[in-house]
Amino acid sequence: MIEKTLSTKDVTINFAEAPSSGPPLILLHGIPGRWQEFLPIMPDLVFSYHLYALDLRGQGKSGRTAGEYHSKFYGKDLLSFLTHEFIEPVILFGMSAGGLVALDVAAQAPGRVKALILGDSPIDFKWLKTWMKSDEFINLFSAFRDLAGSDKSLAQIYNDLREVPVHLPGETEPVRYADQPGVDAIDLLQFAITLSMLDPGVLDYHAERRVDEFLEGFELEEMLHNITCPVLLVQANPNLGGMMTDESVDFAIAELSNATHVLMEDAGHNLGLDTWEVNPLLRVILGFLETLD
């Protein structure tokens, strides 16, 4: 993978690109994130696809645009990237909130998207708004924002992140971030790096109960009606922290003209990317991609 940049009229987009081995496949991380989150699956995809992985604005090495982190700006950046880099339609794989960006672009410009993969994306907007307005969510993302882009060293961010309280489903008392099931020193270090490279303003919507503003213009039914390409819905286990609800899956399948759904029973929200246990995810992705013309 070679890192490159594309300067649009609004922002400089940092992205990684692999040598071409097939049709273009673009990877979009969640919020907060950076392109390196996809490293666990890249070696298996690079032999058959022309891989690209983007840093969304304000994250990773992409440019900062103070006050312009509304969700629609991310879609605007992706459309600019597609217009500049590609003639043929592309495949989009968006993880978590990255899937909302991919969904937005596939609805706006259906001719530019050959297929769409949503990795446990929170497409149940009623559920998402309720969660993002909860005190637990506000406190968690406020803590992340306080650590983001600070003058603290990476070691300090790492140590402070360990102590951030997190409310787990079914538990009455919070636990330390470091004590969550499945979180180890490498997870902490990687997220500390992500936060160190993050513009704190990216999380203003999350830390200030501004979810209605963040999702303004996202009309799910209308978006789904405008998408004509094959769509793969990869759902994590809701009992393990999955964010794609059963209700949203049923609704999406009913509205989309060509949808496939897979529930990964043993996977949490990150679908194994955080632990590098990605064979189940790769089986799902590659099996779906092989069905495309």
C-alpha positions as semicolon CSV with decimal commas, in nm:
position;residue;x (nm);y (nm);z (nm)
1;M;0,000;0,000;0,000
2;I;0,130;0,344;-0,094
3;E;-0,011;0,655;0,071
4;K;-0,114;0,938;-0,161
5;T;-0,318;1,258;-0,141
6;L;-0,591;1,415;-0,349
7;S;-0,662;1,785;-0,306
8;T;-1,018;1,888;-0,381
9;K;-1,143;2,245;-0,361
10;D;-1,250;2,176;-0,002
11;V;-0,997;1,943;0,159
12;T;-0,693;1,722;0,106
13;I;-0,785;1,355;0,122
14;N;-0,521;1,106;0,232
15;F;-0,560;0,755;0,094
16;A;-0,369;0,432;0,053
17;E;-0,359;0,249;-0,279
18;A;-0,240;-0,098;-0,374
19;P;-0,130;-0,210;-0,722
20;S;-0,418;-0,288;-0,953
21;S;-0,526;-0,654;-0,956
22;G;-0,887;-0,611;-1,060
23;P;-1,189;-0,384;-1,018
24;P;-1,160;-0,092;-0,774
25;L;-1,265;-0,161;-0,415
26;I;-1,275;0,136;-0,178
27;L;-1,261;0,090;0,200
28;L;-1,418;0,347;0,433
29;H;-1,355;0,346;0,808
30;G;-1,592;0,447;1,088
31;I;-1,582;0,756;1,310
32;P;-1,332;0,803;1,461
33;G;-1,092;0,600;1,251
34;R;-0,821;0,582;0,985
35;W;-0,750;0,362;0,686
36;Q;-0,515;0,127;0,874
37;E;-0,816;-0,038;1,040
38;F;-0,851;-0,248;0,724
39;L;-0,498;-0,390;0,734
40;P;-0,621;-0,731;0,857
41;I;-0,818;-0,799;0,536
42;M;-0,604;-0,619;0,280
43;P;-0,362;-0,908;0,210
44;D;-0,651;-1,132;0,101
45;L;-0,822;-0,866;-0,111
46;V;-0,520;-0,723;-0,287
47;F;-0,480;-1,019;-0,523
48;S;-0,818;-0,972;-0,690
49;Y;-0,904;-0,604;-0,648
50;H;-0,755;-0,259;-0,689
51;L;-0,767;-0,155;-0,326
52;Y;-0,808;0,199;-0,199
53;A;-0,855;0,297;0,165
54;L;-0,941;0,655;0,261
55;D;-0,890;0,869;0,567
56;L;-1,211;1,067;0,606
57;R;-1,168;1,442;0,654
58;G;-1,039;1,540;0,998
59;Q;-0,907;1,189;1,058
60;G;-0,577;1,014;0,995
61;K;-0,365;1,226;0,763
62;S;-0,652;1,392;0,576
63;G;-0,706;1,765;0,597
64;R;-0,887;1,954;0,870
65;T;-1,199;2,160;0,794
66;A;-1,313;2,327;1,114
67;G;-1,690;2,321;1,160
68;E;-1,746;2,107;0,849
69;Y;-1,783;1,753;0,980
70;H;-2,153;1,709;0,909
71;S;-2,210;1,361;0,766
72;K;-2,293;1,503;0,422
73;F;-1,941;1,647;0,391
74;Y;-1,796;1,295;0,399
75;G;-2,019;1,192;0,111
76;K;-1,917;1,503;-0,081
77;D;-1,551;1,412;-0,037
78;L;-1,607;1,055;-0,154
79;L;-1,793;1,176;-0,463
80;S;-1,503;1,409;-0,543
81;F;-1,264;1,118;-0,502
82;L;-1,466;0,895;-0,735
83;T;-1,497;1,170;-0,995
84;H;-1,123;1,237;-0,995
85;E;-0,989;0,882;-0,977
86;F;-1,230;0,655;-1,166
87;I;-1,417;0,615;-1,489
88;E;-1,573;0,277;-1,416
89;P;-1,810;0,203;-1,126
90;V;-1,648;0,103;-0,797
91;I;-1,723;-0,129;-0,508
92;L;-1,767;0,044;-0,172
93;F;-1,712;-0,125;0,163
94;G;-1,799;0,098;0,457
95;M;-1,749;-0,007;0,818
96;S;-1,985;0,136;1,078
97;A;-2,037;0,508;1,001
98;G;-1,828;0,460;0,688
99;G;-2,119;0,255;0,562
100;L;-2,348;0,556;0,599
101;V;-2,107;0,753;0,378
102;A;-2,107;0,473;0,122
103;L;-2,487;0,449;0,139
104;D;-2,520;0,822;0,078
105;V;-2,296;0,815;-0,228
106;A;-2,457;0,501;-0,373
107;A;-2,794;0,679;-0,348
108;Q;-2,669;1,008;-0,493
109;A;-2,470;0,859;-0,779
110;P;-2,595;0,506;-0,847
111;G;-2,408;0,488;-1,177
112;R;-2,075;0,522;-0,997
113;V;-2,124;0,230;-0,757
114;K;-2,109;-0,131;-0,877
115;A;-2,176;-0,287;-0,536
116;L;-2,210;-0,182;-0,177
117;I;-2,103;-0,358;0,144
118;L;-2,223;-0,225;0,480
119;G;-2,018;-0,353;0,772
120;D;-2,248;-0,340;1,077
121;S;-2,351;0,013;0,987
122;P;-2,606;0,178;1,221
123;I;-2,881;0,223;0,960
124;D;-3,157;0,217;1,222
125;F;-3,167;0,595;1,263
126;K;-3,429;0,587;1,537
127;W;-3,208;0,355;1,743
128;L;-2,896;0,555;1,652
129;K;-3,048;0,887;1,760
130;T;-3,163;0,741;2,090
131;W;-2,819;0,596;2,159
132;M;-2,629;0,909;2,057
133;K;-2,845;1,122;2,288
134;S;-2,786;0,899;2,592
135;D;-2,567;1,017;2,878
136;E;-2,344;0,710;2,840
137;F;-2,273;0,795;2,476
138;I;-2,218;1,165;2,544
139;N;-1,977;1,094;2,829
140;L;-1,781;0,839;2,626
141;F;-1,738;1,056;2,318
142;S;-1,665;1,364;2,528
143;A;-1,377;1,168;2,679
144;F;-1,257;1,070;2,332
145;R;-1,280;1,432;2,216
146;D;-1,077;1,550;2,514
147;L;-0,798;1,311;2,414
148;A;-0,818;1,379;2,041
149;G;-0,547;1,592;1,885
150;S;-0,424;1,698;2,226
151;D;-0,073;1,804;2,321
152;K;-0,038;1,486;2,522
153;S;0,215;1,227;2,418
154;L;0,095;0,898;2,273
155;A;0,187;0,730;2,600
156;Q;-0,029;0,978;2,793
157;I;-0,324;0,930;2,558
158;Y;-0,283;0,554;2,594
159;N;-0,282;0,571;2,973
160;D;-0,579;0,810;2,989
161;L;-0,775;0,598;2,742
162;R;-0,732;0,295;2,968
163;E;-0,924;0,473;3,242
164;V;-1,219;0,602;3,037
165;P;-1,541;0,456;3,186
166;V;-1,755;0,247;2,952
167;H;-2,106;0,115;3,011
168;L;-2,148;-0,240;2,887
169;P;-2,490;-0,383;2,792
170;G;-2,655;-0,549;3,089
171;E;-2,412;-0,403;3,343
172;T;-2,517;-0,146;3,604
173;E;-2,169;-0,011;3,675
174;P;-1,921;0,115;3,416
175;V;-1,588;-0,058;3,355
176;R;-1,257;0,089;3,248
177;Y;-1,204;0,103;2,872
178;A;-0,906;-0,128;2,920
179;D;-1,122;-0,386;3,099
180;Q;-1,373;-0,441;2,822
181;P;-1,394;-0,798;2,692
182;G;-1,155;-0,849;2,402
183;V;-0,963;-0,524;2,453
184;D;-0,588;-0,568;2,496
185;A;-0,280;-0,346;2,487
186;I;-0,263;-0,347;2,106
187;D;-0,627;-0,238;2,073
188;L;-0,560;0,045;2,316
189;L;-0,246;0,151;2,136
190;Q;-0,410;0,154;1,794
191;F;-0,706;0,357;1,917
192;A;-0,471;0,594;2,100
193;I;-0,292;0,653;1,768
194;T;-0,628;0,715;1,598
195;L;-0,722;0,971;1,863
196;S;-0,382;1,141;1,844
197;M;-0,442;1,200;1,470
198;L;-0,803;1,314;1,508
199;D;-0,935;1,669;1,484
200;P;-1,144;1,699;1,803
201;G;-1,410;1,885;1,605
202;V;-1,500;1,560;1,428
203;L;-1,665;1,449;1,753
204;D;-1,855;1,769;1,829
205;Y;-2,180;1,619;1,701
206;H;-2,123;1,307;1,910
207;A;-2,024;1,486;2,232
208;E;-2,293;1,755;2,218
209;R;-2,613;1,558;2,142
210;R;-2,621;1,701;1,790
211;V;-2,718;1,377;1,621
212;D;-3,023;1,529;1,449
213;E;-2,795;1,784;1,290
214;F;-2,535;1,519;1,206
215;L;-2,792;1,305;1,023
216;E;-2,980;1,593;0,862
217;G;-3,067;1,505;0,504
218;F;-3,037;1,131;0,557
219;E;-3,377;0,986;0,463
220;L;-3,319;0,612;0,475
221;E;-3,622;0,503;0,272
222;E;-3,543;0,749;-0,007
223;M;-3,175;0,650;-0,008
224;L;-3,255;0,279;-0,030
225;H;-3,499;0,336;-0,316
226;N;-3,228;0,515;-0,516
227;I;-2,972;0,235;-0,481
228;T;-2,976;-0,004;-0,776
229;C;-2,656;-0,203;-0,721
230;P;-2,620;-0,528;-0,521
231;V;-2,590;-0,461;-0,147
232;L;-2,440;-0,685;0,121
233;L;-2,553;-0,621;0,479
234;V;-2,299;-0,769;0,721
235;Q;-2,456;-0,768;1,066
236;A;-2,265;-0,818;1,389
237;N;-2,430;-0,991;1,686
238;P;-2,636;-0,723;1,867
239;N;-2,563;-0,904;2,196
240;L;-2,189;-0,849;2,133
241;G;-2,221;-0,478;2,059
242;G;-2,350;-0,495;1,702
243;M;-2,514;-0,174;1,577
244;M;-2,711;-0,303;1,279
245;T;-3,046;-0,389;1,432
246;D;-3,271;-0,673;1,317
247;E;-3,545;-0,419;1,240
248;S;-3,317;-0,215;1,017
249;V;-3,205;-0,526;0,830
250;D;-3,566;-0,629;0,762
251;F;-3,651;-0,278;0,644
252;A;-3,346;-0,253;0,416
253;I;-3,408;-0,592;0,257
254;A;-3,770;-0,494;0,186
255;E;-3,669;-0,163;0,027
256;L;-3,359;-0,265;-0,170
257;S;-3,394;-0,429;-0,510
258;N;-3,091;-0,658;-0,465
259;A;-2,983;-0,724;-0,107
260;T;-2,799;-1,004;0,072
261;H;-2,783;-1,029;0,451
262;V;-2,539;-1,222;0,668
263;L;-2,544;-1,229;1,047
264;M;-2,201;-1,298;1,196
265;E;-2,310;-1,465;1,521
266;D;-1,967;-1,463;1,684
267;A;-1,860;-1,111;1,586
268;G;-1,892;-0,780;1,765
269;H;-1,924;-0,442;1,597
270;N;-1,573;-0,446;1,446
271;L;-1,643;-0,779;1,272
272;G;-1,306;-0,919;1,379
273;L;-1,094;-0,637;1,239
274;D;-0,980;-0,535;1,586
275;T;-0,859;-0,885;1,675
276;W;-0,741;-0,984;1,325
277;E;-0,979;-1,280;1,339
278;V;-1,107;-1,198;0,993
279;N;-1,152;-1,531;0,814
280;P;-1,530;-1,530;0,874
281;L;-1,554;-1,172;0,744
282;L;-1,339;-1,253;0,441
283;R;-1,556;-1,553;0,358
284;V;-1,862;-1,329;0,357
285;I;-1,703;-1,046;0,157
286;L;-1,529;-1,262;-0,103
287;G;-1,833;-1,487;-0,142
288;F;-2,047;-1,182;-0,217
289;L;-1,794;-1,022;-0,451
290;E;-1,765;-1,340;-0,657
291;T;-2,133;-1,307;-0,748
292;L;-2,079;-0,974;-0,922
293;D;-2,059;-0,954;-1,300
